[in-house]
Amino acid sequence: MRDCDRVGEQVMLFSPNRLLTTKEQLLLVGVLFALVAGAGALFWHGRHAGEQRVETAAPAAGPPADTKRPEPPPTPPAGADLPAPGMVAMPPPAPVASPAPPEIAVAVRGGVRSAGLQRLPVDSRVADLIMRAGGTTPEGDVSGLNLAARLVDGTTLTVPVVVERVSDGDRMVLRNSGYRLAENPSAYLVAPQQGAPVPTPSAAPASPPATVPAASAAPGGAQKGLINLNTATQAELETLPGIGPVYAGNIIAYREANPFRTVEDVEQVPGIGPKRLEAMRPLVTVE
């Protein structure tokens, strides 16, 4: 009987439909846990090994290191100054700015557009000063000025102004501007104002003769060879030394209002100073 029970237990042990005992279930769970743990360990080990292989191969994938040798410094051209051995080459000195040219201060007034103090280079001329002042006005007269004269520091150039003739009823009034040629330094005046008078072919001897009275005048008006200041034409007056078109017109305008009584009266004409009078005295007369 016992043998039959033992055989029955063995048959039940290997039967597919029987339930597992508690011991068998624990054993089965342990086996499954071991399998899962082993599979996880294998997976983690394989992934970690792959990352190491990628990191090891990464430097090889980058660009190759620059193995070129540094280029030698350029060779200086032939003839260049080379520093001596053991000396340090110094850079060339910076260019030094040249000093500004010296200047002079000269004033200008009268018949110019911008009167006042001007500063010009040392070698400037009278014409340069007039141009710096904006040029002459329509009334400015430069016929008695030496435009090529060198300017003198600290002086004043006076540009004479043409006398304005104003009609006052039946008589002519001469308006003097107050700017006379004689106010200039002698270096700024034309040659007849700077020295002895310039003789003309019809001039008398250098020593001025005494004025001949009107009663002894030759027939026909002025003395022979002399110009009558009261009757001379514009062209005749312009032949006198230092008298240009402007001054000749000034003489004619003055005598129309005040006829000359003596040769010295011509000095009352604006622009006719003592030097110009002495230059023309041997050549003129008054009748």
C-alpha positions as CSV (number, residue, x, y, z in Angstrom):
1,M,0.0,0.0,0.0
2,R,2.8,2.4,0.8
3,D,4.4,1.6,-2.4
4,C,1.3,2.6,-4.2
5,D,1.2,5.9,-2.4
6,R,4.8,6.6,-3.2
7,V,4.2,5.8,-6.8
8,G,1.2,8.1,-6.7
9,E,3.3,10.9,-5.3
10,Q,5.9,10.5,-7.9
11,V,3.2,10.6,-10.6
12,M,1.8,13.8,-9.1
13,L,5.2,15.4,-9.0
14,F,5.8,15.1,-12.7
15,S,2.2,15.8,-13.7
16,P,1.8,19.0,-15.8
17,N,-1.4,20.1,-14.1
18,R,-0.2,20.0,-10.5
19,L,0.5,23.3,-8.5
20,L,4.1,24.3,-7.5
21,T,4.9,24.2,-3.9
22,T,6.1,27.2,-2.0
23,K,9.7,26.1,-2.1
24,E,9.6,25.5,-5.8
25,Q,8.0,28.9,-6.3
26,L,10.8,30.7,-4.4
27,L,13.4,28.7,-6.3
28,L,11.8,29.7,-9.6
29,V,11.7,33.4,-8.6
30,G,15.4,33.3,-7.6
31,V,16.3,31.8,-11.0
32,L,14.4,34.5,-12.8
33,F,15.9,37.3,-10.8
34,A,19.4,35.9,-11.5
35,L,18.7,35.8,-15.2
36,V,17.4,39.3,-15.2
37,A,20.3,40.6,-13.2
38,G,22.8,38.8,-15.5
39,A,21.2,40.2,-18.6
40,G,21.2,43.8,-17.2
41,A,24.9,43.4,-16.2
42,L,25.8,42.2,-19.7
43,F,23.8,45.1,-21.3
44,W,25.5,47.8,-19.1
45,H,29.0,46.4,-19.7
46,G,28.5,46.3,-23.4
47,R,27.3,49.9,-23.6
48,H,30.1,51.2,-21.4
49,A,32.7,49.5,-23.5
50,G,31.2,51.0,-26.6
51,E,31.4,54.6,-25.2
52,Q,35.0,54.0,-24.3
53,R,35.8,52.9,-27.9
54,V,34.1,56.0,-29.3
55,E,36.0,58.3,-26.9
56,T,39.3,56.6,-27.9
57,A,38.6,57.0,-31.6
58,A,37.4,60.6,-31.4
59,P,40.8,62.3,-31.4
60,A,41.7,60.4,-34.6
61,A,38.6,61.8,-36.3
62,G,39.6,65.5,-35.8
63,P,41.8,67.4,-38.2
64,P,45.5,66.5,-38.2
65,A,47.8,68.6,-36.1
66,D,49.7,71.3,-37.9
67,T,53.1,69.8,-38.3
68,K,54.5,72.7,-40.5
69,R,57.6,74.4,-39.3
70,P,57.5,78.1,-38.6
71,E,58.5,80.2,-41.6
72,P,61.8,82.0,-41.2
73,P,61.6,85.9,-41.1
74,P,61.8,87.6,-44.4
75,T,65.2,88.5,-45.7
76,P,65.9,92.2,-45.8
77,P,66.5,93.7,-49.3
78,A,70.0,94.3,-50.5
79,G,71.6,97.5,-49.4
80,A,69.4,97.8,-46.3
81,D,71.1,98.8,-43.0
82,L,71.3,95.8,-40.8
83,P,71.9,96.1,-37.0
84,A,75.2,94.9,-35.7
85,P,75.2,91.5,-33.9
86,G,73.9,91.9,-30.3
87,M,72.1,95.2,-31.0
88,V,68.4,95.8,-31.2
89,A,67.0,97.5,-34.3
90,M,65.3,100.8,-33.4
91,P,62.4,102.1,-35.3
92,P,63.0,105.2,-37.5
93,P,62.4,108.5,-35.7
94,A,59.0,110.2,-36.3
95,P,59.1,113.1,-38.8
96,V,59.3,116.5,-37.1
97,A,56.8,119.1,-38.3
98,S,58.5,122.1,-39.8
99,P,57.9,125.3,-37.9
100,A,55.4,127.8,-39.4
101,P,56.9,130.5,-41.5
102,P,57.3,133.9,-39.7
103,E,54.6,136.5,-40.2
104,I,54.3,140.2,-40.1
105,A,51.4,142.4,-38.9
106,V,50.4,145.2,-41.3
107,A,47.2,147.4,-41.1
108,V,45.3,148.5,-44.2
109,R,42.7,151.2,-44.5
110,G,41.0,153.5,-47.0
111,G,39.6,152.2,-50.2
112,V,39.6,148.5,-49.4
113,R,36.7,146.2,-48.7
114,S,38.0,144.8,-45.3
115,A,40.1,147.3,-43.5
116,G,42.0,146.3,-40.4
117,L,45.0,144.4,-39.2
118,Q,46.3,141.5,-41.4
119,R,49.0,138.9,-40.9
120,L,51.0,137.8,-43.9
121,P,54.2,136.0,-44.6
122,V,57.4,138.0,-44.3
123,D,58.0,138.4,-48.1
124,S,54.5,139.7,-48.8
125,R,54.0,142.7,-51.1
126,V,51.6,145.7,-51.1
127,A,49.4,143.8,-53.7
128,D,49.2,140.8,-51.4
129,L,47.9,143.0,-48.5
130,I,45.2,144.6,-50.8
131,M,44.1,141.2,-52.0
132,R,43.9,139.9,-48.4
133,A,41.7,142.9,-47.5
134,G,39.2,141.8,-50.2
135,G,40.5,144.1,-53.0
136,T,39.8,147.8,-53.5
137,T,36.4,149.4,-53.5
138,P,35.2,151.2,-56.6
139,E,36.5,154.5,-55.1
140,G,39.9,153.0,-54.2
141,D,42.9,154.5,-56.1
142,V,46.1,152.5,-56.2
143,S,47.8,154.4,-59.1
144,G,50.1,156.1,-56.6
145,L,51.1,152.9,-54.7
146,N,54.0,150.7,-55.5
147,L,52.1,147.3,-55.6
148,A,55.4,145.4,-55.8
149,A,56.9,147.1,-52.7
150,R,57.8,144.7,-49.8
151,L,55.6,145.2,-46.7
152,V,57.2,146.5,-43.5
153,D,56.1,145.0,-40.2
154,G,54.1,147.3,-38.0
155,T,53.2,149.8,-40.7
156,T,49.8,151.0,-42.1
157,L,48.9,151.0,-45.8
158,T,46.5,153.7,-46.8
159,V,44.6,153.2,-50.1
160,P,43.5,156.7,-51.3
161,V,39.8,157.2,-52.2
162,V,38.8,159.0,-55.3
163,V,37.4,162.4,-54.6
164,E,33.6,162.5,-55.1
165,R,32.3,165.5,-57.0
166,V,28.9,166.5,-55.7
167,S,26.7,169.1,-57.5
168,D,25.5,171.8,-55.1
169,G,23.3,174.0,-57.3
170,D,25.5,176.0,-59.7
171,R,28.8,175.0,-58.1
172,M,30.8,171.7,-57.7
173,V,31.7,170.6,-54.2
174,L,34.8,168.4,-53.7
175,R,34.4,165.9,-50.9
176,N,37.6,164.8,-49.3
177,S,37.5,161.2,-47.9
178,G,40.4,161.9,-45.5
179,Y,42.6,159.1,-46.9
180,R,45.6,160.7,-48.6
181,L,48.4,159.0,-50.4
182,A,51.0,161.0,-48.5
183,E,50.0,159.1,-45.3
184,N,51.8,156.0,-46.5
185,P,55.4,155.2,-45.8
186,S,57.7,156.3,-48.6
187,A,58.5,152.7,-49.4
188,Y,54.9,152.1,-50.5
189,L,54.8,154.9,-53.0
190,V,55.7,154.9,-56.7
191,A,59.1,156.1,-57.9
192,P,58.3,159.8,-58.4
193,Q,57.2,160.0,-54.7
194,Q,60.3,158.3,-53.4
195,G,63.1,160.4,-54.8
196,A,64.0,163.1,-57.3
197,P,61.5,164.0,-60.0
198,V,61.6,162.0,-63.2
199,P,62.3,164.4,-66.1
200,T,60.5,164.2,-69.5
201,P,61.8,165.2,-72.9
202,S,60.1,168.5,-72.6
203,A,61.2,169.1,-69.0
204,A,63.2,172.1,-67.9
205,P,66.5,171.9,-66.0
206,A,66.5,170.3,-62.6
207,S,66.6,173.6,-60.8
208,P,63.1,174.9,-60.7
209,P,62.8,178.3,-62.4
210,A,61.0,181.2,-60.9
211,T,57.3,181.4,-61.8
212,V,56.9,183.9,-64.6
213,P,54.1,186.3,-64.1
214,A,51.1,186.0,-66.4
215,A,51.9,189.3,-68.1
216,S,55.1,187.9,-69.6
217,A,53.4,184.8,-70.9
218,A,53.9,183.9,-74.5
219,P,51.0,184.6,-76.8
220,G,48.5,181.8,-76.9
221,G,48.4,181.1,-73.1
222,A,50.9,179.0,-71.2
223,Q,54.7,179.6,-71.3
224,K,56.5,177.6,-73.9
225,G,57.1,174.1,-72.7
226,L,55.0,174.4,-69.6
227,I,51.6,173.0,-68.9
228,N,48.9,175.4,-67.7
229,L,47.1,173.7,-64.8
230,N,44.0,175.8,-65.4
231,T,43.6,174.8,-69.1
232,A,45.5,171.5,-69.6
233,T,43.5,168.6,-70.9
234,Q,43.3,165.2,-69.3
235,A,45.9,163.8,-71.7
236,E,48.3,166.7,-71.0
237,L,48.0,166.3,-67.2
238,E,48.7,162.6,-67.5
239,T,52.1,163.4,-69.0
240,L,53.3,164.9,-65.7
241,P,55.3,162.7,-63.4
242,G,53.2,160.8,-60.8
243,I,49.9,161.9,-62.4
244,G,47.7,159.2,-63.7
245,P,44.1,159.2,-65.0
246,V,42.7,159.5,-61.5
247,Y,44.8,162.4,-60.3
248,A,44.4,164.2,-63.6
249,G,40.6,163.9,-63.2
250,N,41.0,165.2,-59.6
251,I,42.9,168.3,-60.8
252,I,40.3,169.1,-63.5
253,A,37.4,168.6,-60.9
254,Y,39.1,170.9,-58.4
255,R,39.9,173.7,-60.9
256,E,36.3,173.8,-62.1
257,A,35.2,174.9,-58.6
258,N,38.4,176.7,-57.6
259,P,40.8,177.8,-60.4
260,F,44.4,177.7,-59.5
261,R,46.1,181.0,-58.6
262,T,49.6,179.6,-58.0
263,V,51.3,176.3,-58.7
264,E,51.3,175.6,-55.0
265,D,47.5,175.5,-55.0
266,V,47.6,172.1,-56.7
267,E,48.6,170.7,-53.4
268,Q,45.1,171.2,-52.2
269,V,43.9,168.5,-54.7
270,P,43.4,165.2,-52.8
271,G,46.3,162.9,-53.5
272,I,48.7,165.6,-54.5
273,G,51.3,165.9,-51.7
274,P,54.5,168.0,-51.4
275,K,56.6,165.4,-53.1
276,R,54.3,165.1,-56.1
277,L,54.2,168.9,-56.3
278,E,58.0,169.2,-56.4
279,A,58.1,166.5,-59.1
280,M,55.7,168.5,-61.4
281,R,56.8,172.1,-60.4
282,P,59.4,172.5,-63.2
283,L,56.8,171.4,-65.8
284,V,53.7,173.4,-64.9
285,T,52.5,177.0,-64.7
286,V,49.3,178.8,-63.7
287,E,47.6,181.6,-65.8
